[in-house]
Amino acid sequence: MDCMADLESFIHEERPDLPILIKAGLVHVQFESIHPFLDGNGRLGRLLITFLLCAAGALREPTLYLSLYFKTHRRQYYDLLQGVRETGDWESWLEFFLIGVDATATEAAETAREILALFDADRKSIEQLGRPASSVLRVHQHLQKRPLTTIAAAKASVGLSAPTITAAIRHLIRLGIVEEATGRQRDRIFSYKKYVAILNEGTEAPHAAPI
């Protein structure tokens, strides 16, 4: 409890001389070393990084996904944490951490650009439909927020009738934008397939056990 109290004081301490990324890296190691809970310390420690950056205004949304970087470099991650604990080698850990933030942020920006390009290309395809384009575009906008959806969910969000939503979904399927994901006749789920594929790219590190 004393260690957690010290960590809490450090988190809330005003330190204009300490960049927020450095502070987040220090806090993560301290939290993982204290290991205050029986389970979930790794997940909470990674969330703590993102929440600190959001609280400081460095991120507008919690979009920095460092978990994959840590999993991909799992052995090095553990060795560096242990190096801090045993020899006080903060410099090596912080170098690794900052490289990870840079790589992850760069990848996230590239993914965002790819998603925006997909939305734009699909919107242009929909606009070629003519009269149905208006309702199909509204469903397309819904799918940008919920790339896995149902007729009922789209109806509640878009405010169109179920038959109109169903017709719009058919157009999107015909354009290759959407596919039915369940194979069922009832309670069907529709997927914005290329969008989902982009979101799933690289989300699993090969042969990486949970950390």
C-alpha positions as CSV (number, residue, x, y, z in Angstrom):
1,M,0.0,0.0,0.0
2,D,2.9,2.4,0.7
3,C,4.3,1.8,-2.8
4,M,0.9,2.4,-4.4
5,A,0.5,5.6,-2.3
6,D,3.9,6.8,-3.6
7,L,3.0,5.9,-7.2
8,E,-0.3,7.8,-6.9
9,S,1.5,10.8,-5.5
10,F,4.0,10.7,-8.4
11,I,1.2,10.4,-11.0
12,H,-0.6,13.5,-9.6
13,E,2.6,15.5,-9.1
14,E,2.9,18.6,-11.3
15,R,6.3,18.2,-13.1
16,P,6.7,20.7,-16.0
17,D,10.3,19.5,-16.4
18,L,9.2,15.8,-17.0
19,P,7.7,15.1,-20.5
20,I,4.5,13.1,-20.3
21,L,5.8,10.2,-22.4
22,I,8.8,9.8,-20.0
23,K,6.4,10.0,-17.0
24,A,4.1,7.3,-18.6
25,G,7.1,5.0,-19.1
26,L,8.2,5.5,-15.5
27,V,4.7,4.9,-14.1
28,H,4.3,1.7,-16.2
29,V,7.4,0.1,-14.8
30,Q,6.6,1.1,-11.2
31,F,3.0,-0.3,-11.5
32,E,4.2,-3.6,-13.0
33,S,6.9,-3.9,-10.3
34,I,4.5,-3.3,-7.5
35,H,2.1,-5.8,-9.1
36,P,-0.7,-4.9,-6.7
37,F,-3.4,-7.4,-7.9
38,L,-3.6,-11.1,-8.2
39,D,-4.6,-10.9,-11.9
40,G,-4.8,-8.3,-14.7
41,N,-1.7,-6.2,-13.8
42,G,-0.4,-6.3,-17.3
43,R,-3.6,-5.1,-18.8
44,L,-4.1,-2.4,-16.2
45,G,-0.5,-1.3,-16.6
46,R,-0.9,-0.8,-20.3
47,L,-4.2,1.0,-19.9
48,L,-2.5,3.3,-17.4
49,I,-0.1,4.5,-20.1
50,T,-3.0,5.5,-22.4
51,F,-5.1,7.1,-19.7
52,L,-2.1,9.2,-18.5
53,L,-1.6,10.5,-22.1
54,C,-5.3,11.3,-22.4
55,A,-5.4,13.0,-19.0
56,A,-2.4,15.2,-20.0
57,G,-4.0,16.1,-23.3
58,A,-1.4,14.2,-25.4
59,L,-4.2,12.0,-26.8
60,R,-7.8,13.1,-27.5
61,E,-9.0,9.5,-27.6
62,P,-7.5,6.3,-26.0
63,T,-6.1,5.1,-29.4
64,L,-2.5,4.2,-28.6
65,Y,-2.4,0.4,-28.6
66,L,1.0,-0.5,-27.1
67,S,-0.1,-4.0,-26.2
68,L,0.9,-5.5,-29.6
69,Y,4.3,-3.8,-29.5
70,F,5.0,-5.3,-26.0
71,K,3.8,-8.7,-27.1
72,T,5.8,-8.7,-30.3
73,H,8.9,-7.8,-28.3
74,R,7.9,-9.9,-25.3
75,R,11.3,-11.2,-24.2
76,Q,13.0,-7.8,-24.5
77,Y,10.1,-6.2,-22.7
78,Y,10.4,-8.5,-19.7
79,D,14.2,-8.3,-19.7
80,L,14.1,-4.5,-19.6
81,L,11.6,-4.4,-16.8
82,Q,13.8,-6.7,-14.8
83,G,16.9,-4.6,-15.7
84,V,15.2,-1.6,-14.0
85,R,14.4,-3.6,-10.9
86,E,17.8,-5.2,-10.6
87,T,20.3,-2.6,-11.8
88,G,18.3,0.6,-12.2
89,D,18.7,0.6,-16.0
90,W,15.9,3.1,-16.7
91,E,17.6,4.5,-19.8
92,S,17.4,1.2,-21.8
93,W,13.8,0.8,-20.8
94,L,12.8,4.3,-21.7
95,E,14.6,4.0,-25.1
96,F,12.6,0.8,-25.8
97,F,9.4,2.4,-24.6
98,L,9.7,5.6,-26.7
99,I,10.6,3.6,-29.8
100,G,7.5,1.6,-29.2
101,V,5.3,4.7,-28.9
102,D,6.7,6.1,-32.1
103,A,6.2,2.9,-34.0
104,T,2.7,2.4,-32.7
105,A,1.7,6.0,-33.3
106,T,3.1,5.9,-36.9
107,E,1.2,2.7,-37.6
108,A,-2.0,4.1,-36.2
109,A,-1.7,7.2,-38.4
110,E,-1.2,5.1,-41.5
111,T,-4.2,2.9,-40.6
112,A,-6.3,6.0,-40.1
113,R,-5.3,7.3,-43.6
114,E,-6.1,3.9,-45.1
115,I,-9.5,3.9,-43.4
116,L,-10.3,7.4,-44.6
117,A,-9.3,6.4,-48.2
118,L,-11.6,3.4,-48.0
119,F,-14.5,5.5,-46.8
120,D,-14.0,8.0,-49.6
121,A,-13.8,5.3,-52.3
122,D,-16.9,3.5,-51.1
123,R,-18.8,6.8,-50.8
124,K,-18.0,7.5,-54.4
125,S,-19.2,4.0,-55.5
126,I,-22.5,4.5,-53.5
127,E,-23.1,7.9,-55.2
128,Q,-23.2,6.2,-58.5
129,L,-26.4,4.3,-57.5
130,G,-28.6,7.2,-58.3
131,R,-31.9,7.5,-56.5
132,P,-31.1,4.9,-53.7
133,A,-27.8,6.6,-52.9
134,S,-29.2,8.9,-50.2
135,S,-30.4,6.1,-47.9
136,V,-27.4,3.9,-48.7
137,L,-25.0,6.7,-47.8
138,R,-26.8,7.0,-44.4
139,V,-26.3,3.3,-43.7
140,H,-22.7,3.6,-44.9
141,Q,-22.2,6.4,-42.3
142,H,-23.6,4.2,-39.6
143,L,-21.2,1.4,-40.6
144,Q,-18.3,3.7,-40.2
145,K,-19.2,3.9,-36.5
146,R,-20.3,0.2,-36.2
147,P,-18.6,-1.9,-38.8
148,L,-20.5,-4.9,-37.5
149,T,-24.2,-4.2,-37.4
150,T,-27.7,-5.6,-37.7
151,I,-30.8,-4.3,-39.4
152,A,-32.3,-3.4,-36.0
153,A,-29.2,-1.5,-34.9
154,A,-28.9,0.4,-38.2
155,K,-32.7,1.2,-38.0
156,A,-32.3,2.7,-34.5
157,S,-29.2,4.7,-35.5
158,V,-30.2,5.9,-39.0
159,G,-33.9,6.4,-38.4
160,L,-35.0,4.7,-41.6
161,S,-37.5,1.9,-41.9
162,A,-36.4,-1.7,-41.7
163,P,-37.3,-2.3,-45.4
164,T,-35.3,0.7,-46.5
165,I,-32.4,-0.4,-44.4
166,T,-32.6,-3.9,-45.8
167,A,-32.7,-2.5,-49.4
168,A,-29.6,-0.3,-48.6
169,I,-27.8,-3.3,-47.2
170,R,-28.5,-5.3,-50.4
171,H,-27.0,-2.4,-52.4
172,L,-23.9,-2.5,-50.2
173,I,-23.5,-6.2,-50.6
174,R,-23.9,-5.9,-54.4
175,L,-21.1,-3.2,-54.4
176,G,-18.9,-5.5,-52.4
177,I,-18.8,-3.2,-49.4
178,V,-20.7,-5.3,-46.9
179,E,-21.1,-9.0,-46.4
180,E,-23.4,-11.1,-44.2
181,A,-21.2,-12.6,-41.5
182,T,-23.4,-15.3,-39.8
183,G,-24.9,-17.4,-42.7
184,R,-28.2,-17.3,-40.8
185,Q,-31.6,-16.2,-42.1
186,R,-32.5,-14.5,-38.8
187,D,-30.6,-12.2,-36.5
188,R,-28.1,-11.6,-39.2
189,I,-25.0,-9.6,-38.7
190,F,-23.5,-7.5,-41.5
191,S,-19.8,-6.7,-41.7
192,Y,-18.1,-3.7,-43.4
193,K,-15.6,-6.2,-44.5
194,K,-12.7,-4.1,-45.8
195,Y,-12.9,-1.8,-42.8
196,V,-12.9,-4.7,-40.4
197,A,-9.9,-6.2,-42.3
198,I,-8.0,-3.0,-41.9
199,L,-8.8,-2.9,-38.1
200,N,-7.7,-6.5,-37.7
201,E,-4.3,-6.1,-39.5
202,G,-1.5,-7.0,-37.3
203,T,-3.6,-7.3,-34.1
204,E,-2.1,-10.7,-33.2
205,A,1.6,-11.0,-32.6
206,P,2.8,-14.5,-33.9
207,H,3.4,-17.0,-31.1
208,A,3.0,-14.3,-28.4
209,A,1.6,-15.5,-25.1
210,P,-0.5,-13.0,-23.1
211,I,1.4,-10.5,-21.0
